[in-house]
Structure formats: structure tokens, C-alpha cells
Amino acid sequence: MLAVILLAAASAEAATPWPQLQEEIFALLNSSTHRYSEAMGSYALQSAFVGSQGTVVASAGYNNLYPTVLQPLPSQAGDGFLVGSATKMTTSAAIMRLVEAGTLRLDDELAGIVDGYIYERNKTTLSQLWHGDARIDAVTVRQLLSMTSGIVDFDSYDLRVYQELVAPQYDITPYDIIHVVNKTFEFSPGAGAAYSSTNYVLLGFVLAAKANATDWDTYDQAAVLPRRPGSLYANSTFAVHGTLSSYNTPGWAISHGYPARLNKSDLLWNVSATSGWTCGNFLTSASDMAQFTYDFLGPEHLVVSPATQRELVSDMRQLHNLDSLYYGLGVMAFSSPNSTSGWLIGHGGDTYGFISVSAFNMNYSYALTVTTNVESQVDPYTLFFTLVGNLSVLLTPH
């Protein structure tokens, strides 16, 4: 069904000549993005559209709205944002490429892959960490990808307070996470579906072990980004060590993050950007995030095959702890397949002062990303779905 949707949608974008369509899309994104940024207090807000013929980006607001020293810097296309859990799409893509290569199976058990790797570097095993609970030995790669393992989420309020207030510059490692996470299963593996970022930290160990990486922080997460000509993916990195501010350079501005509990604070400029490693550390621009979403889920198949794209959405489960969203293998469904505005498959992110959402529209064959540097004020999802509705009107042949 996925391939049919993509083929049927391919002509929708081409119905209007691209130069005219590009102007119309920019006018839509620009006016809406500025309006929403002003409503949310002029925090940085970006929206990016990627289709088969090109990219359109709109920026509004300021990267450092309440600085301690710097002058306010207007948000511009290419600026970096932590996209948080949208990182999970890159981790899913890397896992699925191993499956395509025949070096990993979705139903392989986690412990058999990572126990030796973790023990060699941290002198422990999953069974020891989970206090001998045999269920940890039964968890499979598929269950981690699909949020059906029953493993509890490490990303708690207490952990965020520790990271933001107690030790903001400390890089919380994946070893820290697997040691401190609650070891009580929410349900037995495969018996339910609940969102948990711990699943994607464990998948990071799968990737590092399969790559024979010296340690977690030497695994090359960027290897999953497809090679494209020009400057595509030039505004992207995976933060392993260092604060948000350490990634800011004269050539690449990084947006400051403002968490919901703080008001007009600059605290998160000097917080660690590691953000859970393979579950949340993609530091990228809105346009690069939209480009990866298009490359991963779109019709050019630059990251995974059409068969793998179908596998990602073939058995989506309803998450009982995340607004009843349906989840596949590293992707969320933001709408149903029969939605008049299109079936939206992608991922959201909410982390340490940033919110993002990025999805591919299966019916209209484009990717859309909205990202901001504040966790309060106006929900960027409102802008996202407003743009989706308006884009369906623009892209429908009349």
C-alpha cells in the first residue's frame, strides 16, 4: 500500500510549475511561521518543506531571546536545533540497514548481541543490571524498535532536573542510563506498547556492537545520512560530548533551548547536548531534518528499500502512554491513511528546551519539519498541522 500511495502522489507536486509552487509554499510557510513565533513570544521557530523538486525554509524569532551577554540573534535557515526523539528515525534507519545487509534480524535477542560488548567496557550484563529478571534476555530488536519491550523510560522529571540544574555540563552516558533506569517491566516483552526512550539507547549498543566501535562514543551515527551533492546535511551533527554552546561556531549558529519550567532563562545554552545518545542527540537544522525524513521515507529510497519502508509501518501499535499515538519501527503515525490532508509518518521530539516534529506525507509525497527552541508558549504541532492542511490545498491539482 505504501508504494502505491507514493506512486499515486508523485504527480501532485508537479501539477503546478515548481518556481510558482515554490513561491506559494514559501509565502505559506513564512507568514504562518512568523505569526506563530510572535504569538509564542518571538522564540526561534522554523518550518521546512522538502519535495522532489526542492526545499523551502521559513525562519522567525530569535535563537537567544533572553541572552546574558550576546545581542539577540534572529533565527535563520540552517541554524541548529536539538530535535530530540526525532533522532530515533536515524537510529531505526541504521538498524534496518543492518537487517537489509543480513547482519542482523529483527527477532534477534538483544542480550545475545550486546552483553559481551557491554561487559567488556562496563563489567556488567543486562541480566545483572535487571537483577536476574529473565524477561530482559527475551527482549528482541523488533520489540525495542516498536516500543513493545516493556522496558521503562529513563527520561523522567528527576533526570531532567539533574541534567538542567544539578550537573548541566555532565554528559550522561548510555552506561549511566542502563544503570539508573527503573528495572521493573511495564509488561512482559511483546505484551503491550508504551513509549520508552530506553529502547533506543539499547539499540545504540546494538549498532555499536555490530560496528565493532571502540566504545559508544566512537560509533559513527552520521553514517546513516545519505551522501548528497552540495551542502545538504552540512548543518547536522550527532552530539556525543559537550554542551550545546560548544557546537556553536562562526559558521553555524546553534539555537538556545528554553525549557517549560523556566521563564526567560539562558540556562540551557551550557547544558550537555548528549541527550540520551541514539534516542535524542541529533543536532540539525529544520531543512536537514526534513531532508532526512524525505530520504528515509520518501520515493527515492536513499536510506532504506521500499520493502523496508513498508515494514516500518506494517504493524503499528497504539501507545498507551503517549496520546494514543500509533507506533511502528521507529516512526509515529500523526494521521490515519485515509486523512484528507494525507497520511503523516515521522517522529516528534521534546527535549531540554526544544520541540520538533518531522513527517513524510505519504499521499502528497513531501516532508515537513517544524522545530522551535522553547517547550512552552504555543505548541508547534498546531503550526505543523495547520501547514499540512494548507499544503494539501496547494498540492492538489485543480
TIKEDREN-844750 format. One record per residue (C-alpha): residue in three letters; residue number from 1; chain; y, z, x. Coordinates in nm, 2 decimals. Example, Ala and Ser with C-alpha at 12.3 -4.5 7.8 and 13.67 -1.06 7.14 Angstrom:
2
(node ALA; 1; A; (-0.45; 0.78; 1.23)),
(node SER; 2; A; (-0.11; 0.71; 1.37)),
This chain:
398
(node MET; 1; A; (0.00; 0.00; 0.00)),
(node LEU; 2; A; (0.24; 0.08; 0.29)),
(node ALA; 3; A; (0.20; -0.27; 0.44)),
(node VAL; 4; A; (0.26; -0.43; 0.10)),
(node ILE; 5; A; (0.58; -0.23; 0.05)),
(node LEU; 6; A; (0.71; -0.33; 0.39)),
(node LEU; 7; A; (0.65; -0.70; 0.34)),
(node ALA; 8; A; (0.80; -0.70; 0.00)),
(node ALA; 9; A; (1.11; -0.51; 0.12)),
(node ALA; 10; A; (1.17; -0.73; 0.42)),
(node SER; 11; A; (1.39; -0.98; 0.23)),
(node ALA; 12; A; (1.60; -0.72; 0.06)),
(node GLU; 13; A; (1.83; -0.65; 0.36)),
(node ALA; 14; A; (1.86; -1.03; 0.43)),
(node ALA; 15; A; (1.98; -1.11; 0.08)),
(node THR; 16; A; (2.35; -1.07; 0.20)),
(node PRO; 17; A; (2.46; -1.22; 0.53)),
(node TRP; 18; A; (2.44; -0.94; 0.80)),
(node PRO; 19; A; (2.81; -0.95; 0.90)),
(node GLN; 20; A; (2.92; -0.89; 0.54)),
(node LEU; 21; A; (2.64; -0.64; 0.48)),
(node GLN; 22; A; (2.73; -0.45; 0.80)),
(node GLU; 23; A; (3.09; -0.41; 0.69)),
(node GLU; 24; A; (2.98; -0.29; 0.34)),
(node ILE; 25; A; (2.73; -0.04; 0.49)),
(node PHE; 26; A; (2.99; 0.09; 0.73)),
(node ALA; 27; A; (3.25; 0.13; 0.46)),
(node LEU; 28; A; (3.00; 0.33; 0.25)),
(node LEU; 29; A; (2.88; 0.55; 0.54)),
(node ASN; 30; A; (3.23; 0.60; 0.68)),
(node SER; 31; A; (3.40; 0.70; 0.35)),
(node SER; 32; A; (3.12; 0.93; 0.24)),
(node THR; 33; A; (3.07; 1.09; 0.58)),
(node HIS; 34; A; (3.45; 1.17; 0.62)),
(node ARG; 35; A; (3.46; 1.30; 0.26)),
(node TYR; 36; A; (3.17; 1.54; 0.31)),
(node SER; 37; A; (3.29; 1.65; 0.65)),
(node GLU; 38; A; (3.62; 1.75; 0.51)),
(node ALA; 39; A; (3.45; 1.94; 0.22)),
(node MET; 40; A; (3.24; 2.13; 0.47)),
(node GLY; 41; A; (3.54; 2.23; 0.69)),
(node SER; 42; A; (3.55; 1.94; 0.93)),
(node TYR; 43; A; (3.24; 2.03; 1.12)),
(node ALA; 44; A; (3.07; 1.74; 1.30)),
(node LEU; 45; A; (2.88; 1.51; 1.06)),
(node GLN; 46; A; (2.72; 1.18; 1.14)),
(node SER; 47; A; (2.52; 0.92; 0.94)),
(node ALA; 48; A; (2.34; 0.63; 1.09)),
(node PHE; 49; A; (2.17; 0.33; 0.93)),
(node VAL; 50; A; (1.91; 0.11; 1.12)),
(node GLY; 51; A; (1.76; -0.20; 0.97)),
(node SER; 52; A; (1.60; -0.52; 1.11)),
(node GLN; 53; A; (1.94; -0.68; 1.19)),
(node GLY; 54; A; (2.13; -0.39; 1.34)),
(node THR; 55; A; (2.27; -0.04; 1.34)),
(node VAL; 56; A; (2.57; 0.11; 1.16)),
(node VAL; 57; A; (2.70; 0.46; 1.25)),
(node ALA; 58; A; (2.98; 0.67; 1.10)),
(node SER; 59; A; (3.12; 0.99; 1.25)),
(node ALA; 60; A; (3.35; 1.26; 1.12)),
(node GLY; 61; A; (3.47; 1.61; 1.20)),
(node TYR; 62; A; (3.47; 1.79; 1.54)),
(node ASN; 63; A; (3.20; 1.88; 1.79)),
(node ASN; 64; A; (3.37; 2.21; 1.89)),
(node LEU; 65; A; (3.57; 2.30; 1.58)),
(node TYR; 66; A; (3.63; 2.66; 1.70)),
(node PRO; 67; A; (3.64; 2.64; 2.08)),
(node THR; 68; A; (3.73; 2.93; 2.31)),
(node VAL; 69; A; (3.88; 2.71; 2.58)),
(node LEU; 70; A; (3.84; 2.34; 2.50)),
(node GLN; 71; A; (4.06; 2.12; 2.29)),
(node PRO; 72; A; (3.89; 2.01; 1.96)),
(node LEU; 73; A; (3.67; 1.70; 2.03)),
(node PRO; 74; A; (3.63; 1.45; 1.75)),
(node SER; 75; A; (3.27; 1.36; 1.68)),
(node GLN; 76; A; (3.19; 1.01; 1.80)),
(node ALA; 77; A; (2.89; 0.78; 1.77)),
(node GLY; 78; A; (2.64; 0.86; 2.05)),
(node ASP; 79; A; (2.72; 1.23; 2.06)),
(node GLY; 80; A; (2.41; 1.46; 2.09)),
(node PHE; 81; A; (2.27; 1.69; 1.82)),
(node LEU; 82; A; (1.96; 1.91; 1.83)),
(node VAL; 83; A; (1.76; 1.76; 1.55)),
(node GLY; 84; A; (1.52; 2.05; 1.53)),
(node SER; 85; A; (1.20; 1.98; 1.34)),
(node ALA; 86; A; (1.27; 1.61; 1.32)),
(node THR; 87; A; (1.12; 1.63; 1.67)),
(node LYS; 88; A; (0.78; 1.67; 1.50)),
(node MET; 89; A; (0.78; 1.29; 1.43)),
(node THR; 90; A; (0.78; 1.23; 1.81)),
(node THR; 91; A; (0.50; 1.47; 1.86)),
(node SER; 92; A; (0.30; 1.32; 1.58)),
(node ALA; 93; A; (0.36; 0.97; 1.72)),
(node ALA; 94; A; (0.24; 1.08; 2.07)),
(node ILE; 95; A; (-0.08; 1.24; 1.92)),
(node MET; 96; A; (-0.15; 0.93; 1.71)),
(node ARG; 97; A; (-0.12; 0.71; 2.01)),
(node LEU; 98; A; (-0.39; 0.91; 2.18)),
(node VAL; 99; A; (-0.60; 0.86; 1.87)),
(node GLU; 100; A; (-0.54; 0.49; 1.88)),
(node ALA; 101; A; (-0.64; 0.48; 2.25)),
(node GLY; 102; A; (-0.97; 0.66; 2.17)),
(node THR; 103; A; (-0.90; 0.96; 2.39)),
(node LEU; 104; A; (-0.86; 1.20; 2.10)),
(node ARG; 105; A; (-1.00; 1.23; 1.75)),
(node LEU; 106; A; (-0.81; 1.38; 1.46)),
(node ASP; 107; A; (-1.11; 1.60; 1.38)),
(node ASP; 108; A; (-1.15; 1.73; 1.74)),
(node GLU; 109; A; (-1.12; 2.11; 1.75)),
(node LEU; 110; A; (-0.81; 2.25; 1.92)),
(node ALA; 111; A; (-0.98; 2.52; 2.13)),
(node GLY; 112; A; (-1.21; 2.27; 2.30)),
(node ILE; 113; A; (-0.91; 2.07; 2.42)),
(node VAL; 114; A; (-0.66; 2.34; 2.52)),
(node ASP; 115; A; (-0.85; 2.66; 2.61)),
(node GLY; 116; A; (-0.92; 2.55; 2.97)),
(node TYR; 117; A; (-0.56; 2.43; 3.01)),
(node ILE; 118; A; (-0.40; 2.74; 2.88)),
(node TYR; 119; A; (-0.64; 2.98; 3.07)),
(node GLU; 120; A; (-0.57; 2.81; 3.40)),
(node ARG; 121; A; (-0.20; 2.86; 3.36)),
(node ASN; 122; A; (-0.17; 3.18; 3.14)),
(node LYS; 123; A; (-0.51; 3.35; 3.19)),
(node THR; 124; A; (-0.59; 3.37; 2.82)),
(node THR; 125; A; (-0.76; 3.17; 2.55)),
(node LEU; 126; A; (-0.69; 3.11; 2.18)),
(node SER; 127; A; (-0.99; 3.33; 2.08)),
(node GLN; 128; A; (-0.85; 3.61; 2.29)),
(node LEU; 129; A; (-0.50; 3.57; 2.15)),
(node TRP; 130; A; (-0.63; 3.56; 1.79)),
(node HIS; 131; A; (-0.83; 3.87; 1.85)),
(node GLY; 132; A; (-1.17; 3.70; 1.82)),
(node ASP; 133; A; (-1.10; 3.55; 1.48)),
(node ALA; 134; A; (-1.35; 3.26; 1.47)),
(node ARG; 135; A; (-1.12; 3.06; 1.25)),
(node ILE; 136; A; (-0.90; 2.97; 1.54)),
(node ASP; 137; A; (-1.19; 2.79; 1.70)),
(node ALA; 138; A; (-1.24; 2.58; 1.39)),
(node VAL; 139; A; (-0.88; 2.45; 1.37)),
(node THR; 140; A; (-0.86; 2.07; 1.42)),
(node VAL; 141; A; (-0.59; 1.84; 1.54)),
(node ARG; 142; A; (-0.57; 1.69; 1.19)),
(node GLN; 143; A; (-0.50; 2.04; 1.04)),
(node LEU; 144; A; (-0.22; 2.10; 1.29)),
(node LEU; 145; A; (-0.06; 1.77; 1.22)),
(node SER; 146; A; (-0.09; 1.81; 0.84)),
(node MET; 147; A; (0.02; 2.18; 0.82)),
(node THR; 148; A; (-0.32; 2.28; 0.68)),
(node SER; 149; A; (-0.44; 2.50; 0.97)),
(node GLY; 150; A; (-0.33; 2.83; 0.81)),
(node ILE; 151; A; (-0.16; 2.94; 1.13)),
(node VAL; 152; A; (0.16; 3.14; 1.07)),
(node ASP; 153; A; (0.50; 3.01; 1.16)),
(node PHE; 154; A; (0.66; 3.17; 1.47)),
(node ASP; 155; A; (1.01; 3.07; 1.36)),
(node SER; 156; A; (1.12; 3.40; 1.20)),
(node TYR; 157; A; (1.46; 3.56; 1.13)),
(node ASP; 158; A; (1.38; 3.82; 1.41)),
(node LEU; 159; A; (1.31; 3.55; 1.66)),
(node ARG; 160; A; (1.64; 3.37; 1.58)),
(node VAL; 161; A; (1.83; 3.69; 1.62)),
(node TYR; 162; A; (1.67; 3.74; 1.96)),
(node GLN; 163; A; (1.74; 3.39; 2.07)),
(node GLU; 164; A; (2.10; 3.38; 1.94)),
(node LEU; 165; A; (2.22; 3.73; 2.01)),
(node VAL; 166; A; (1.99; 3.92; 2.24)),
(node ALA; 167; A; (1.89; 3.66; 2.50)),
(node PRO; 168; A; (2.07; 3.33; 2.42)),
(node GLN; 169; A; (2.01; 3.17; 2.76)),
(node TYR; 170; A; (1.64; 3.26; 2.78)),
(node ASP; 171; A; (1.41; 2.96; 2.74)),
(node ILE; 172; A; (1.14; 3.08; 2.50)),
(node THR; 173; A; (0.83; 2.91; 2.63)),
(node PRO; 174; A; (0.52; 2.79; 2.44)),
(node TYR; 175; A; (0.33; 3.07; 2.61)),
(node ASP; 176; A; (0.57; 3.32; 2.47)),
(node ILE; 177; A; (0.53; 3.17; 2.12)),
(node ILE; 178; A; (0.15; 3.18; 2.12)),
(node HIS; 179; A; (0.16; 3.54; 2.24)),
(node VAL; 180; A; (0.41; 3.68; 1.99)),
(node VAL; 181; A; (0.32; 3.48; 1.68)),
(node ASN; 182; A; (0.16; 3.67; 1.39)),
(node LYS; 183; A; (-0.22; 3.61; 1.43)),
(node THR; 184; A; (-0.30; 3.66; 1.06)),
(node PHE; 185; A; (-0.41; 3.34; 0.90)),
(node GLU; 186; A; (-0.23; 3.25; 0.58)),
(node PHE; 187; A; (-0.55; 3.08; 0.46)),
(node SER; 188; A; (-0.86; 2.95; 0.63)),
(node PRO; 189; A; (-0.82; 2.62; 0.81)),
(node GLY; 190; A; (-0.82; 2.33; 0.56)),
(node ALA; 191; A; (-0.79; 2.56; 0.25)),
(node GLY; 192; A; (-0.42; 2.52; 0.19)),
(node ALA; 193; A; (-0.10; 2.37; 0.31)),
(node ALA; 194; A; (0.20; 2.57; 0.45)),
(node TYR; 195; A; (0.48; 2.47; 0.68)),
(node SER; 196; A; (0.45; 2.62; 1.03)),
(node SER; 197; A; (0.61; 2.51; 1.35)),
(node THR; 198; A; (0.35; 2.69; 1.55)),
(node ASN; 199; A; (0.11; 2.40; 1.47)),
(node TYR; 200; A; (0.34; 2.16; 1.67)),
(node VAL; 201; A; (0.37; 2.40; 1.96)),
(node LEU; 202; A; (-0.01; 2.39; 1.98)),
(node LEU; 203; A; (-0.01; 2.01; 1.96)),
(node GLY; 204; A; (0.22; 2.02; 2.26)),
(node PHE; 205; A; (-0.06; 2.19; 2.45)),
(node VAL; 206; A; (-0.29; 1.91; 2.33)),
(node LEU; 207; A; (-0.06; 1.65; 2.47)),
(node ALA; 208; A; (0.00; 1.83; 2.80)),
(node ALA; 209; A; (-0.37; 1.88; 2.85)),
(node LYS; 210; A; (-0.46; 1.52; 2.77)),
(node ALA; 211; A; (-0.18; 1.40; 3.01)),
(node ASN; 212; A; (-0.30; 1.64; 3.28)),
(node ALA; 213; A; (0.05; 1.77; 3.31)),
(node THR; 214; A; (0.10; 2.03; 3.58)),
(node ASP; 215; A; (0.24; 2.26; 3.31)),
(node TRP; 216; A; (0.40; 2.25; 2.97)),
(node ASP; 217; A; (0.75; 2.17; 3.11)),
(node THR; 218; A; (0.63; 1.87; 3.31)),
(node TYR; 219; A; (0.48; 1.69; 3.01)),
(node ASP; 220; A; (0.69; 1.37; 2.95)),
(node GLN; 221; A; (0.78; 1.38; 2.58)),
(node ALA; 222; A; (1.01; 1.08; 2.63)),
(node ALA; 223; A; (0.71; 0.85; 2.70)),
(node VAL; 224; A; (0.67; 0.81; 2.32)),
(node LEU; 225; A; (1.01; 0.64; 2.29)),
(node PRO; 226; A; (0.96; 0.26; 2.28)),
(node ARG; 227; A; (1.12; 0.05; 2.55)),
(node ARG; 228; A; (1.41; -0.14; 2.41)),
(node PRO; 229; A; (1.68; -0.35; 2.58)),
(node GLY; 230; A; (2.03; -0.24; 2.62)),
(node SER; 231; A; (2.14; 0.12; 2.57)),
(node LEU; 232; A; (1.90; 0.22; 2.29)),
(node TYR; 233; A; (1.77; 0.57; 2.35)),
(node ALA; 234; A; (2.03; 0.62; 2.62)),
(node ASN; 235; A; (2.17; 0.91; 2.41)),
(node SER; 236; A; (1.84; 1.10; 2.39)),
(node THR; 237; A; (1.65; 1.37; 2.58)),
(node PHE; 238; A; (1.40; 1.64; 2.52)),
(node ALA; 239; A; (1.55; 1.98; 2.62)),
(node VAL; 240; A; (1.30; 2.18; 2.82)),
(node HIS; 241; A; (1.51; 2.42; 3.02)),
(node GLY; 242; A; (1.88; 2.51; 3.00)),
(node THR; 243; A; (2.14; 2.58; 2.74)),
(node LEU; 244; A; (2.30; 2.34; 2.50)),
(node SER; 245; A; (2.61; 2.33; 2.72)),
(node SER; 246; A; (2.40; 2.23; 3.03)),
(node TYR; 247; A; (2.32; 1.89; 2.87)),
(node ASN; 248; A; (2.69; 1.81; 2.82)),
(node THR; 249; A; (2.82; 1.55; 3.07)),
(node PRO; 250; A; (3.14; 1.35; 3.11)),
(node GLY; 251; A; (2.94; 1.05; 2.97)),
(node TRP; 252; A; (2.76; 1.23; 2.69)),
(node ALA; 253; A; (2.92; 1.48; 2.46)),
(node ILE; 254; A; (2.69; 1.74; 2.30)),
(node SER; 255; A; (2.79; 1.89; 1.97)),
(node HIS; 256; A; (2.82; 2.27; 1.95)),
(node GLY; 257; A; (2.59; 2.44; 1.69)),
(node TYR; 258; A; (2.72; 2.69; 1.43)),
(node PRO; 259; A; (2.45; 2.90; 1.25)),
(node ALA; 260; A; (2.49; 3.00; 0.89)),
(node ARG; 261; A; (2.53; 3.37; 0.96)),
(node LEU; 262; A; (2.83; 3.32; 1.20)),
(node ASN; 263; A; (3.18; 3.22; 1.10)),
(node LYS; 264; A; (3.40; 3.02; 1.33)),
(node SER; 265; A; (3.19; 3.12; 1.63)),
(node ASP; 266; A; (3.12; 2.93; 1.95)),
(node LEU; 267; A; (2.81; 3.13; 2.04)),
(node LEU; 268; A; (2.55; 2.86; 2.03)),
(node TRP; 269; A; (2.72; 2.65; 2.30)),
(node ASN; 270; A; (2.54; 2.86; 2.55)),
(node VAL; 271; A; (2.21; 2.92; 2.37)),
(node SER; 272; A; (1.88; 2.77; 2.51)),
(node ALA; 273; A; (1.81; 2.42; 2.38)),
(node THR; 274; A; (1.43; 2.45; 2.43)),
(node SER; 275; A; (1.40; 2.52; 2.05)),
(node GLY; 276; A; (1.02; 2.56; 2.03)),
(node TRP; 277; A; (0.94; 2.27; 2.27)),
(node THR; 278; A; (0.74; 2.00; 2.09)),
(node CYS; 279; A; (0.83; 2.13; 1.75)),
(node GLY; 280; A; (1.21; 2.12; 1.79)),
(node ASN; 281; A; (1.37; 2.01; 2.12)),
(node PHE; 282; A; (1.48; 1.65; 2.06)),
(node LEU; 283; A; (1.85; 1.63; 2.16)),
(node THR; 284; A; (1.97; 1.30; 2.04)),
(node SER; 285; A; (2.24; 1.10; 1.86)),
(node ALA; 286; A; (2.22; 1.01; 1.49)),
(node SER; 287; A; (2.18; 0.65; 1.58)),
(node ASP; 288; A; (1.89; 0.71; 1.83)),
(node MET; 289; A; (1.72; 0.94; 1.57)),
(node ALA; 290; A; (1.75; 0.66; 1.31)),
(node GLN; 291; A; (1.62; 0.41; 1.56)),
(node PHE; 292; A; (1.31; 0.62; 1.64)),
(node THR; 293; A; (1.24; 0.67; 1.27)),
(node TYR; 294; A; (1.26; 0.29; 1.22)),
(node ASP; 295; A; (1.05; 0.22; 1.53)),
(node PHE; 296; A; (0.79; 0.48; 1.43)),
(node LEU; 297; A; (0.76; 0.40; 1.06)),
(node GLY; 298; A; (0.91; 0.05; 1.02)),
(node PRO; 299; A; (0.78; -0.30; 1.01)),
(node GLU; 300; A; (0.80; -0.38; 1.38)),
(node HIS; 301; A; (0.52; -0.13; 1.47)),
(node LEU; 302; A; (0.67; -0.05; 1.81)),
(node VAL; 303; A; (0.53; 0.31; 1.83)),
(node VAL; 304; A; (0.20; 0.30; 1.63)),
(node SER; 305; A; (-0.01; 0.04; 1.45)),
(node PRO; 306; A; (0.01; -0.05; 1.08)),
(node ALA; 307; A; (-0.32; 0.13; 1.03)),
(node THR; 308; A; (-0.18; 0.44; 1.18)),
(node GLN; 309; A; (0.13; 0.42; 0.97)),
(node ARG; 310; A; (-0.10; 0.42; 0.66)),
(node GLU; 311; A; (-0.29; 0.71; 0.80)),
(node LEU; 312; A; (0.02; 0.92; 0.83)),
(node VAL; 313; A; (0.08; 0.91; 0.45)),
(node SER; 314; A; (-0.27; 0.86; 0.32)),
(node ASP; 315; A; (-0.34; 1.23; 0.23)),
(node MET; 316; A; (-0.01; 1.41; 0.17)),
(node ARG; 317; A; (-0.04; 1.78; 0.07)),
(node GLN; 318; A; (0.21; 1.99; -0.12)),
(node LEU; 319; A; (0.35; 2.27; 0.10)),
(node HIS; 320; A; (0.36; 2.59; -0.10)),
(node ASN; 321; A; (0.64; 2.74; 0.12)),
(node LEU; 322; A; (0.89; 2.46; 0.17)),
(node ASP; 323; A; (1.04; 2.35; -0.16)),
(node SER; 324; A; (0.71; 2.20; -0.27)),
(node LEU; 325; A; (0.76; 1.90; -0.03)),
(node TYR; 326; A; (0.46; 1.68; 0.04)),
(node TYR; 327; A; (0.35; 1.66; 0.40)),
(node GLY; 328; A; (0.13; 1.40; 0.58)),
(node LEU; 329; A; (0.05; 1.38; 0.95)),
(node GLY; 330; A; (0.39; 1.48; 1.09)),
(node VAL; 331; A; (0.60; 1.33; 0.81)),
(node MET; 332; A; (0.75; 1.45; 0.49)),
(node ALA; 333; A; (0.80; 1.27; 0.16)),
(node PHE; 334; A; (1.15; 1.31; 0.03)),
(node SER; 335; A; (1.09; 1.10; -0.28)),
(node SER; 336; A; (0.80; 0.95; -0.47)),
(node PRO; 337; A; (0.66; 0.60; -0.41)),
(node ASN; 338; A; (0.80; 0.49; -0.75)),
(node SER; 339; A; (1.15; 0.61; -0.69)),
(node THR; 340; A; (1.42; 0.36; -0.79)),
(node SER; 341; A; (1.60; 0.43; -0.46)),
(node GLY; 342; A; (1.29; 0.39; -0.25)),
(node TRP; 343; A; (1.00; 0.59; -0.11)),
(node LEU; 344; A; (1.15; 0.80; 0.17)),
(node ILE; 345; A; (0.92; 0.91; 0.45)),
(node GLY; 346; A; (1.05; 1.11; 0.75)),
(node HIS; 347; A; (1.14; 1.46; 0.86)),
(node GLY; 348; A; (1.41; 1.72; 0.83)),
(node GLY; 349; A; (1.53; 1.98; 1.08)),
(node ASP; 350; A; (1.72; 2.31; 1.06)),
(node THR; 351; A; (1.76; 2.49; 1.39)),
(node TYR; 352; A; (2.01; 2.71; 1.57)),
(node GLY; 353; A; (2.32; 2.58; 1.42)),
(node PHE; 354; A; (2.22; 2.22; 1.33)),
(node ILE; 355; A; (2.07; 2.05; 1.02)),
(node SER; 356; A; (1.93; 1.70; 1.02)),
(node VAL; 357; A; (1.73; 1.46; 0.80)),
(node SER; 358; A; (1.59; 1.13; 0.90)),
(node ALA; 359; A; (1.37; 0.90; 0.69)),
(node PHE; 360; A; (1.25; 0.54; 0.66)),
(node ASN; 361; A; (1.29; 0.38; 0.32)),
(node MET; 362; A; (0.96; 0.20; 0.25)),
(node ASN; 363; A; (1.10; -0.01; -0.03)),
(node TYR; 364; A; (1.42; -0.13; 0.14)),
(node SER; 365; A; (1.30; -0.12; 0.50)),
(node TYR; 366; A; (1.57; 0.08; 0.67)),
(node ALA; 367; A; (1.60; 0.42; 0.84)),
(node LEU; 368; A; (1.88; 0.66; 0.76)),
(node THR; 369; A; (1.97; 0.97; 0.95)),
(node VAL; 370; A; (2.23; 1.24; 0.87)),
(node THR; 371; A; (2.30; 1.52; 1.11)),
(node THR; 372; A; (2.55; 1.80; 1.14)),
(node ASN; 373; A; (2.63; 2.09; 1.37)),
(node VAL; 374; A; (2.65; 2.37; 1.11)),
(node GLU; 375; A; (2.39; 2.54; 0.89)),
(node SER; 376; A; (2.62; 2.64; 0.61)),
(node GLN; 377; A; (2.90; 2.49; 0.40)),
(node VAL; 378; A; (2.79; 2.16; 0.24)),
(node ASP; 379; A; (2.42; 2.07; 0.26)),
(node PRO; 380; A; (2.39; 1.74; 0.45)),
(node TYR; 381; A; (2.09; 1.65; 0.23)),
(node THR; 382; A; (2.34; 1.59; -0.05)),
(node LEU; 383; A; (2.52; 1.33; 0.16)),
(node PHE; 384; A; (2.18; 1.18; 0.26)),
(node PHE; 385; A; (2.06; 1.13; -0.10)),
(node THR; 386; A; (2.40; 1.00; -0.21)),
(node LEU; 387; A; (2.38; 0.74; 0.07)),
(node VAL; 388; A; (2.03; 0.65; -0.03)),
(node GLY; 389; A; (2.13; 0.58; -0.39)),
(node ASN; 390; A; (2.43; 0.37; -0.29)),
(node LEU; 391; A; (2.24; 0.18; -0.03)),
(node SER; 392; A; (1.97; 0.08; -0.28)),
(node VAL; 393; A; (2.26; -0.09; -0.48)),
(node LEU; 394; A; (2.39; -0.27; -0.18)),
(node LEU; 395; A; (2.05; -0.39; -0.06)),
(node THR; 396; A; (1.92; -0.50; -0.40)),
(node PRO; 397; A; (1.97; -0.88; -0.45)),
(node HIS; 398; A; (2.20; -0.96; -0.74)),
